[in-house]
Amino acid sequence: MKKIQFYILIMTIVFFVACQKEKKDIPPNIIYILMDDLGYGDINAFNSNSKIKTPRIDQIAKEGIIFTDAHTSSSVCTPTRYGILTGRYNWRSRLKKGVLNGASTALISKDRTTVASFLKHNGYNTGFIGKWHLGWNWSISNKIINEDTNSDHQGIINKIDFSKNITHSPNDLGFDYAYGHSGSLDMAPYVYVENERATAQINRFTSAPKPYSWWRNGPTASDFVHEEVTPHFFDKAFKFIRESVKKENPFFLYLPLPSPHTPILPTKEWKGKSGLNEYGDFVMQLDYHVGKLDDLVKNLGISENTMIIFTSDNGCSPEANFKLLKEKEHYPSGPYRGHKADIFEGGHRVPFIIKWPKKINAGIVSDKTVCTTDFLATCAAILNKKLSDQEGVDSFSMLPLFSDQTKQIFKREFTIHHSINGSFAIRKGKYKFIFCPDSGGWSSPKPWTNEGENLPKFQLYNLKNDPSESINLYGKFPKIENELISSFKSIVINGRSTSGEKQENFSNFPSNEKWDPLTVFD
């Protein structure tokens, strides 16, 4: 009898331990909130001098970890989104500079692993809601829908058949559910697409040339109201989360918002709230919606094992009216130089928060240099899965940074930055080497003018001593410069910045113009 009792006791203990281990190893839900053109200095948690009140985002920051040295892989929209989903720098694709438009074809090939396809393969229910801006293939007909449309890409837009499904869609890249519009909210066509099909047909052509709220003229669907797009995406996100909780599998929600990018459209109840301008009002409205999402996660009882990531796709746009904001002592880029589109820090240094109560202690501040391309490798590490040589070639797991108790090492050593005109910079530690004499973007010295004519060919900054990038050290530290140049060449040539088998870059522009960033050293 005693032997039987002992056996039962042992089996009970084994069963209990197994259950605890199973419970412990349940993968987290993942919500990735991507703002559009939100500056590092717009969030109080990153800039105590911010004049915009962001209490809900600040609270999420207090409950998780904030990264003060986080960067997007580019200083503009499309390339950063490519990097987030693929773990690969955009300039390895056909997109060597600039962004796509609302009628562009798909940028991510169907055979490339994305965060969505990786998580779906590993049992996740995956959803995309928001601004895609990575291209998909519209159905094109010979019928012209409006000859008067003055869109930059009217030739294609005027021939889209909105009654037919799109192809090479987010659904083909790993998303079980997909709902959003094709480009930025100021880029036609203005149509919601849900799981490859337009939700309504075109019934008008709209434009808004006003300050802050402008958008290009183009075909607009009957259910598409610019002012309501951001609140609508949050409503869709709430519904997706509620429905996902009812399922057994964990979920991944990619929520790339079209705001506070132009058109800057705070709703009536938020206008004037910031005391700054409509941009400040819009950021406050976004803070409110993010807070409501966080409330929902808590109310559903899933907060403990839900990882919420909050960041922006690049720095703040000058459309926010930097001059007026400066007069009111608000600096969207914080202490950093430049803004959206630039190779300077204001172009690509962004607020970055991760909250995951089960694994991340509240109130952690990390000064490690991380990049938005690191998402894929982080997901793989969380699931204890190994990426192949072709996957996440520029992605480093951030998991070691989630706790100071881990013995694992964060492996990112170099980070490549990229501007709107295709200029490069490389970062290691406190040093940043820029491969152009100018901003590479929209701030002075502008690359399309003669402002950089008498400046040194390259730039080197010590960001620890000079975060505003005001003292060019180029020529004074040849050993450091040679190391950074050599590392940059290696990262380009090897087709990867992680360890592994050499990979190919997409070497030509669509026009077959030869692409070789190493000619900058000629």
ZIMO-V251557 format. One record per residue. N is the residue number from 1. RES is the residue in three letters. OMEGA is omega in degrees with one decimal (NA if undefined). NEAR is the number of other ideal C-beta (glycine too) atoms within 12 Angstrom. D_LAST is the distance of its C-alpha to the last C-alpha in Angstrom with 2 decimals. Layout:
N:RES:OMEGA:NEAR:D_LAST
N:RES:OMEGA:NEAR:D_LAST
//
This chain:
1:MET:-179.7:7:86.50
2:LYS:179.0:8:84.42
3:LYS:179.3:9:82.05
4:ILE:178.9:10:81.61
5:GLN:178.6:11:81.01
6:PHE:179.7:12:78.47
7:TYR:179.8:13:76.72
8:ILE:179.4:14:76.65
9:LEU:-179.8:14:75.24
10:ILE:-179.5:14:72.44
11:MET:178.1:14:71.59
12:THR:179.2:14:71.61
13:ILE:179.2:14:69.18
14:VAL:179.7:14:66.85
15:PHE:-179.7:14:67.02
16:PHE:179.6:14:66.37
17:VAL:179.6:14:63.35
18:ALA:179.6:14:61.96
19:CYS:179.9:14:62.46
20:GLN:179.5:13:60.79
21:LYS:179.3:12:57.81
22:GLU:179.4:12:57.61
23:LYS:-178.2:14:57.85
24:LYS:-173.3:15:55.20
25:ASP:178.6:17:52.73
26:ILE:-178.7:22:53.00
27:PRO:-178.5:32:49.48
28:PRO:163.9:34:48.80
29:ASN:-177.7:39:48.67
30:ILE:175.1:39:45.24
31:ILE:-178.0:45:44.69
32:TYR:-179.7:43:41.16
33:ILE:-178.2:44:41.36
34:LEU:174.1:47:38.14
35:MET:-178.3:48:38.31
36:ASP:179.2:49:36.19
37:ASP:174.7:48:34.45
38:LEU:-176.6:51:36.52
39:GLY:176.8:50:35.10
40:TYR:-175.8:46:35.08
41:GLY:-177.7:41:37.42
42:ASP:-176.3:45:39.90
43:ILE:-176.2:45:41.65
44:ASN:-178.4:29:44.00
45:ALA:179.8:35:43.36
46:PHE:-177.7:37:39.78
47:ASN:-176.7:33:40.49
48:SER:179.0:14:43.97
49:ASN:179.7:20:43.57
50:SER:179.1:36:43.16
51:LYS:177.8:29:45.76
52:ILE:-179.7:45:45.88
53:LYS:179.4:27:48.52
54:THR:-173.7:40:47.37
55:PRO:-175.9:21:50.25
56:ARG:176.4:31:50.06
57:ILE:177.6:43:46.37
58:ASP:179.7:30:46.96
59:GLN:176.6:26:49.85
60:ILE:178.4:43:47.78
61:ALA:179.9:37:45.30
62:LYS:-176.6:24:48.28
63:GLU:-178.2:31:49.44
64:GLY:179.8:35:46.16
65:ILE:174.1:37:42.85
66:ILE:178.9:38:40.31
67:PHE:-176.4:36:36.63
68:THR:-178.7:30:35.36
69:ASP:-179.9:32:31.71
70:ALA:-174.2:42:31.40
71:HIS:168.5:48:28.50
72:THR:-178.0:50:28.02
73:SER:177.7:48:25.04
74:SER:179.9:52:24.14
75:SER:174.1:54:25.35
76:VAL:-164.6:44:27.12
77:CYS:-170.7:49:29.98
78:THR:-176.5:44:29.24
79:PRO:177.6:46:26.30
80:THR:-180.0:48:28.25
81:ARG:175.8:49:31.31
82:TYR:-178.1:46:29.45
83:GLY:179.3:49:28.38
84:ILE:-173.6:48:31.93
85:LEU:-175.2:47:33.61
86:THR:-174.6:43:31.27
87:GLY:-175.2:45:29.82
88:ARG:177.8:48:26.39
89:TYR:-175.8:45:23.41
90:ASN:-176.3:47:23.54
91:TRP:170.4:40:19.92
92:ARG:176.1:40:20.98
93:SER:178.3:38:23.45
94:ARG:-176.9:29:23.13
95:LEU:-176.7:40:22.92
96:LYS:177.8:35:19.30
97:LYS:176.6:30:20.40
98:GLY:-178.6:29:23.75
99:VAL:173.5:40:27.16
100:LEU:174.2:35:29.74
101:ASN:-174.2:32:32.85
102:GLY:-179.3:44:36.52
103:ALA:-177.4:36:36.58
104:SER:176.3:33:33.40
105:THR:-173.3:25:33.89
106:ALA:-179.2:31:33.65
107:LEU:-177.8:40:30.30
108:ILE:179.9:43:31.56
109:SER:-176.4:24:32.64
110:LYS:-178.0:19:36.24
111:ASP:178.3:15:35.47
112:ARG:178.2:32:33.23
113:THR:172.3:33:35.17
114:THR:175.3:40:35.62
115:VAL:-179.0:48:37.51
116:ALA:-178.7:40:40.37
117:SER:177.9:33:40.62
118:PHE:-179.1:38:40.36
119:LEU:177.9:40:43.12
120:LYS:178.4:29:45.23
121:HIS:-179.1:22:45.12
122:ASN:168.3:26:46.36
123:GLY:-178.6:20:49.33
124:TYR:166.3:34:48.13
125:ASN:-169.8:29:49.30
126:THR:-180.0:38:46.12
127:GLY:172.0:43:45.83
128:PHE:175.8:50:43.34
129:ILE:176.9:44:44.60
130:GLY:-179.1:44:42.57
131:LYS:-178.1:41:39.38
132:TRP:176.5:48:37.47
133:HIS:174.9:47:34.38
134:LEU:178.2:49:32.90
135:GLY:165.1:36:34.25
136:TRP:-172.7:40:37.31
137:ASN:175.3:27:38.70
138:TRP:172.0:38:41.39
139:SER:-175.8:24:44.02
140:ILE:176.3:21:43.42
141:SER:177.9:15:46.29
142:ASN:-178.5:10:46.77
143:LYS:178.5:15:48.94
144:ILE:-174.5:18:47.51
145:ILE:178.5:32:48.81
146:ASN:-177.4:25:48.12
147:GLU:-176.2:14:46.77
148:ASP:-178.9:14:46.67
149:THR:-177.9:31:44.13
150:ASN:178.3:18:41.23
151:SER:178.2:33:38.84
152:ASP:-177.8:22:35.12
153:HIS:-174.7:28:35.61
154:GLN:-178.4:27:39.23
155:GLY:179.5:18:38.98
156:ILE:-176.7:30:38.79
157:ILE:-177.8:37:40.88
158:ASN:-179.7:30:43.69
159:LYS:178.6:25:44.06
160:ILE:174.9:40:44.21
161:ASP:-174.8:26:47.51
162:PHE:177.9:36:48.29
163:SER:-178.4:18:51.42
164:LYS:-178.1:19:49.48
165:ASN:169.7:22:47.62
166:ILE:174.8:37:43.89
167:THR:-174.7:21:42.15
168:HIS:-170.6:27:39.22
169:SER:172.5:34:40.49
170:PRO:177.5:45:40.41
171:ASN:178.6:31:43.48
172:ASP:-175.6:29:41.45
173:LEU:171.5:37:39.05
174:GLY:-178.1:34:41.77
175:PHE:176.1:41:43.71
176:ASP:179.3:31:47.47
177:TYR:-179.2:33:47.91
178:ALA:-179.5:37:45.51
179:TYR:178.7:36:46.26
180:GLY:176.3:47:43.99
181:HIS:-165.1:46:42.18
182:SER:-176.2:46:39.00
183:GLY:174.8:41:36.62
184:SER:-176.6:45:36.82
185:LEU:173.8:49:40.23
186:ASP:-179.7:41:39.08
187:MET:175.2:41:37.90
188:ALA:3.1:42:40.52
189:PRO:-179.4:47:42.34
190:TYR:-172.4:47:44.55
191:VAL:171.1:42:46.20
192:TYR:174.2:38:47.00
193:VAL:179.6:41:46.46
194:GLU:-179.2:27:48.50
195:ASN:170.3:23:47.96
196:GLU:-177.9:28:46.39
197:ARG:176.6:25:48.95
198:ALA:-177.0:35:49.12
199:THR:178.5:23:51.91
200:ALA:-178.4:22:53.12
201:GLN:-179.1:22:52.66
202:ILE:175.6:29:51.26
203:ASN:179.1:19:53.92
204:ARG:175.1:24:52.07
205:PHE:-173.3:27:48.88
206:THR:171.3:31:47.84
207:SER:178.4:24:45.46
208:ALA:-176.4:25:45.52
209:PRO:-176.2:15:43.69
210:LYS:172.3:16:45.10
211:PRO:-179.9:16:43.16
212:TYR:-169.7:30:42.34
213:SER:-173.6:29:44.09
214:TRP:166.8:23:42.19
215:TRP:-176.0:36:41.24
216:ARG:177.6:32:40.32
217:ASN:178.6:28:43.13
218:GLY:-179.5:42:43.79
219:PRO:-175.4:41:46.34
220:THR:-178.8:37:48.15
221:ALA:-175.6:31:50.51
222:SER:-178.7:18:54.06
223:ASP:-174.7:22:53.51
224:PHE:178.0:34:50.24
225:VAL:-172.8:24:50.70
226:HIS:-176.5:37:47.55
227:GLU:-175.2:28:49.42
228:GLU:-172.4:23:50.77
229:VAL:-177.7:38:47.69
230:THR:175.9:40:46.75
231:PRO:-179.7:29:50.39
232:HIS:179.3:30:50.84
233:PHE:176.8:38:47.97
234:PHE:177.0:35:49.52
235:ASP:177.8:21:52.89
236:LYS:179.6:32:51.39
237:ALA:178.8:39:49.74
238:PHE:179.5:29:53.10
239:LYS:179.4:21:54.80
240:PHE:-179.4:36:52.28
241:ILE:179.9:40:52.75
242:ARG:-178.3:21:56.54
243:GLU:-179.0:19:56.65
244:SER:-179.9:31:54.28
245:VAL:-179.9:25:56.48
246:LYS:-178.4:14:59.36
247:LYS:-177.8:20:57.51
248:GLU:-174.2:12:57.38
249:ASN:171.4:21:53.63
250:PRO:-179.4:31:51.15
251:PHE:173.6:41:49.06
252:PHE:176.0:45:45.49
253:LEU:173.8:47:45.06
254:TYR:-174.0:44:41.65
255:LEU:178.0:42:42.37
256:PRO:-175.2:48:39.34
257:LEU:179.2:45:40.89
258:PRO:-171.0:47:39.86
259:SER:5.8:51:40.64
260:PRO:171.4:47:40.27
261:HIS:174.7:47:37.67
262:THR:-1.4:34:38.97
263:PRO:-179.6:37:41.67
264:ILE:-166.4:42:42.93
265:LEU:173.0:34:46.48
266:PRO:178.6:34:48.70
267:THR:-171.2:28:52.14
268:LYS:-175.4:14:55.15
269:GLU:-178.9:13:56.30
270:TRP:-178.8:29:52.95
271:LYS:179.2:23:52.39
272:GLY:-175.1:17:52.71
273:LYS:-174.7:25:52.82
274:SER:-174.8:31:49.79
275:GLY:-179.6:18:50.84
276:LEU:176.4:33:47.23
277:ASN:-176.3:33:46.40
278:GLU:176.8:36:46.25
279:TYR:178.1:43:43.03
280:GLY:177.6:39:44.85
281:ASP:-176.9:31:47.85
282:PHE:178.3:48:45.81
283:VAL:177.7:48:44.30
284:MET:177.1:38:47.87
285:GLN:178.7:38:49.06
286:LEU:177.6:47:46.38
287:ASP:178.4:41:47.43
288:TYR:-178.0:27:50.98
289:HIS:177.3:37:50.11
290:VAL:177.1:43:48.07
291:GLY:178.0:27:51.12
292:LYS:176.6:24:53.41
293:LEU:178.4:40:51.29
294:ASP:177.1:37:51.55
295:ASP:-179.3:20:55.30
296:LEU:180.0:29:55.67
297:VAL:178.8:36:54.05
298:LYS:-177.9:21:56.42
299:ASN:178.5:16:59.46
300:LEU:177.5:23:58.87
301:GLY:-177.0:13:58.98
302:ILE:-174.0:30:55.57
303:SER:-174.4:27:53.66
304:GLU:-177.2:22:53.88
305:ASN:172.4:28:51.83
306:THR:178.3:39:49.60
307:MET:176.8:42:46.01
308:ILE:176.8:44:44.92
309:ILE:179.9:46:41.25
310:PHE:178.0:45:40.46
311:THR:179.0:47:37.04
312:SER:-176.3:51:35.01
313:ASP:175.2:50:32.17
314:ASN:179.8:55:30.09
315:GLY:-178.4:55:30.91
316:CYS:179.0:51:33.45
317:SER:175.4:44:32.90
318:PRO:175.9:32:33.43
319:GLU:177.3:37:36.19
320:ALA:-179.3:42:38.28
321:ASN:-178.5:26:38.54
322:PHE:-177.7:29:36.87
323:LYS:179.8:15:38.51
324:LEU:-179.4:24:42.00
325:LEU:177.9:33:41.41
326:LYS:178.0:19:40.18
327:GLU:179.3:13:43.37
328:LYS:174.4:22:45.28
329:GLU:172.2:17:43.26
330:HIS:-176.6:33:41.57
331:TYR:-175.9:34:37.84
332:PRO:178.8:49:36.56
333:SER:-178.3:45:33.43
334:GLY:-179.1:34:35.59
335:PRO:-171.5:26:33.92
336:TYR:-176.4:38:30.38
337:ARG:173.0:36:28.01
338:GLY:-176.9:49:27.37
339:HIS:178.9:46:28.87
340:LYS:176.7:48:28.42
341:ALA:-173.8:42:25.09
342:ASP:171.6:45:23.17
343:ILE:176.5:52:20.68
344:PHE:-173.6:45:23.07
345:GLU:-180.0:46:25.98
346:GLY:179.6:46:28.43
347:GLY:-171.2:49:26.53
348:HIS:174.0:55:26.86
349:ARG:-171.2:50:29.29
350:VAL:171.5:50:32.63
351:PRO:-177.3:49:36.22
352:PHE:-176.6:47:36.87
353:ILE:170.5:45:40.38
354:ILE:175.4:43:41.98
355:LYS:178.6:44:45.77
356:TRP:-171.7:36:47.54
357:PRO:-177.7:27:50.83
358:LYS:-173.6:24:51.60
359:LYS:-174.0:31:48.52
360:ILE:177.1:38:47.06
361:ASN:-179.1:21:49.14
362:ALA:170.8:20:49.37
363:GLY:179.1:19:47.56
364:ILE:174.8:27:44.54
365:VAL:-179.5:24:41.44
366:SER:176.3:28:38.19
367:ASP:177.1:20:35.16
368:LYS:178.1:30:33.08
369:THR:178.2:36:29.78
370:VAL:-177.5:41:30.49
371:CYS:-179.9:47:28.94
372:THR:174.6:53:30.78
373:THR:-174.7:45:29.36
374:ASP:-175.0:45:31.70
375:PHE:-176.5:46:34.79
376:LEU:-179.2:44:35.01
377:ALA:177.9:42:34.84
378:THR:177.0:42:37.34
379:CYS:179.4:43:39.75
380:ALA:-179.7:30:39.50
381:ALA:178.3:30:40.29
382:ILE:-179.2:36:43.21
383:LEU:-179.4:28:44.67
384:ASN:178.4:13:43.89
385:LYS:179.5:22:42.00
386:LYS:176.2:15:39.01
387:LEU:176.6:33:36.07
388:SER:-179.9:22:34.83
389:ASP:-177.6:18:31.34
390:GLN:-173.0:24:30.55
391:GLU:173.6:32:31.88
392:GLY:-173.0:42:30.39
393:VAL:178.2:38:27.12
394:ASP:-174.0:45:25.99
395:SER:179.4:42:29.56
396:PHE:-178.0:36:31.26
397:SER:176.1:33:35.00
398:MET:-176.7:42:36.17
399:LEU:178.4:32:39.66
400:PRO:-178.2:25:39.51
401:LEU:-177.1:37:39.11
402:PHE:-178.8:32:42.31
403:SER:177.0:20:44.52
404:ASP:180.0:16:44.44
405:GLN:-175.4:12:46.87
406:THR:176.7:16:44.51
407:LYS:178.6:9:43.22
408:GLN:-177.7:17:40.22
409:ILE:173.6:14:36.75
410:PHE:-166.3:28:34.32
411:LYS:-179.6:26:31.21
412:ARG:179.4:36:28.42
413:GLU:-179.7:23:26.00
414:PHE:176.1:35:22.77
415:THR:178.6:43:22.68
416:ILE:174.7:45:19.93
417:HIS:-173.9:55:20.44
418:HIS:-177.2:51:19.53
419:SER:-174.9:46:20.37
420:ILE:-178.6:42:21.89
421:ASN:176.6:30:18.85
422:GLY:177.2:34:16.85
423:SER:-176.5:41:15.10
424:PHE:167.1:42:15.13
425:ALA:175.4:45:16.58
426:ILE:-175.7:41:17.89
427:ARG:169.6:41:21.24
428:LYS:-179.8:28:23.15
429:GLY:-177.6:23:26.44
430:LYS:-175.9:21:26.42
431:TYR:178.6:33:22.69
432:LYS:-179.8:44:20.36
433:PHE:-177.7:45:16.60
434:ILE:-174.6:47:15.33
435:PHE:174.8:37:11.78
436:CYS:-177.5:34:12.69
437:PRO:-169.7:27:14.76
438:ASP:-178.0:36:17.74
439:SER:-174.4:40:20.22
440:GLY:-175.0:41:18.51
441:GLY:-170.6:42:22.11
442:TRP:-179.7:33:25.31
443:SER:-179.9:34:25.90
444:SER:-4.8:22:24.78
445:PRO:-176.1:29:22.21
446:LYS:-176.4:27:21.92
447:PRO:-177.6:29:18.61
448:TRP:177.3:18:20.43
449:THR:177.5:15:21.74
450:ASN:-176.7:13:20.65
451:GLU:-178.8:17:21.69
452:GLY:-172.8:27:18.30
453:GLU:-176.5:14:17.45
454:ASN:179.7:10:18.30
455:LEU:175.6:21:17.28
456:PRO:-177.4:22:14.74
457:LYS:-178.2:22:11.30
458:PHE:178.6:34:12.54
459:GLN:176.1:42:16.14
460:LEU:-178.9:35:18.26
461:TYR:170.9:37:21.95
462:ASN:-172.2:25:24.99
463:LEU:178.1:35:26.89
464:LYS:-179.2:16:30.05
465:ASN:-171.8:14:30.48
466:ASP:-177.5:22:28.71
467:PRO:-179.6:27:29.23
468:SER:177.5:22:28.78
469:GLU:-177.9:36:25.13
470:SER:-177.5:18:26.11
471:ILE:179.9:17:24.74
472:ASN:-177.1:29:20.97
473:LEU:-175.9:26:20.62
474:TYR:179.8:27:16.88
475:GLY:-175.5:15:16.67
476:LYS:-178.8:17:20.23
477:PHE:-174.8:20:19.97
478:PRO:-179.9:16:17.15
479:LYS:178.8:12:19.04
480:ILE:180.0:25:19.24
481:GLU:-179.1:30:15.62
482:ASN:178.2:18:14.58
483:GLU:-178.0:21:17.28
484:LEU:178.7:38:16.28
485:ILE:-180.0:32:12.59
486:SER:179.8:21:14.01
487:SER:178.2:26:16.73
488:PHE:179.2:35:14.70
489:LYS:-178.8:25:12.82
490:SER:-179.6:21:16.34
491:ILE:177.7:35:18.00
492:VAL:-175.2:36:15.84
493:ILE:-176.6:20:16.13
494:ASN:179.8:23:19.82
495:GLY:-178.6:25:20.81
496:ARG:171.9:33:22.74
497:SER:172.9:40:22.96
498:THR:176.5:34:26.55
499:SER:179.4:21:27.75
500:GLY:-177.7:21:28.67
501:GLU:-179.6:15:27.81
502:LYS:-179.7:17:24.33
503:GLN:-179.8:28:24.28
504:GLU:169.0:18:22.56
505:ASN:170.6:28:20.60
506:PHE:-165.3:25:21.39
507:SER:-175.9:21:18.23
508:ASN:169.4:15:19.16
509:PHE:175.8:18:20.45
510:PRO:-179.9:17:24.11
511:SER:-178.0:9:23.14
512:ASN:172.8:10:21.24
513:GLU:-177.1:13:17.96
514:LYS:177.6:13:15.26
515:TRP:177.5:24:14.15
516:ASP:-177.8:19:11.10
517:PRO:-177.9:30:10.30
518:LEU:177.4:20:7.73
519:THR:178.2:13:5.20
520:VAL:-178.9:24:5.58
521:PHE:-178.7:19:3.81
522:ASP:NA:8:0.00
//
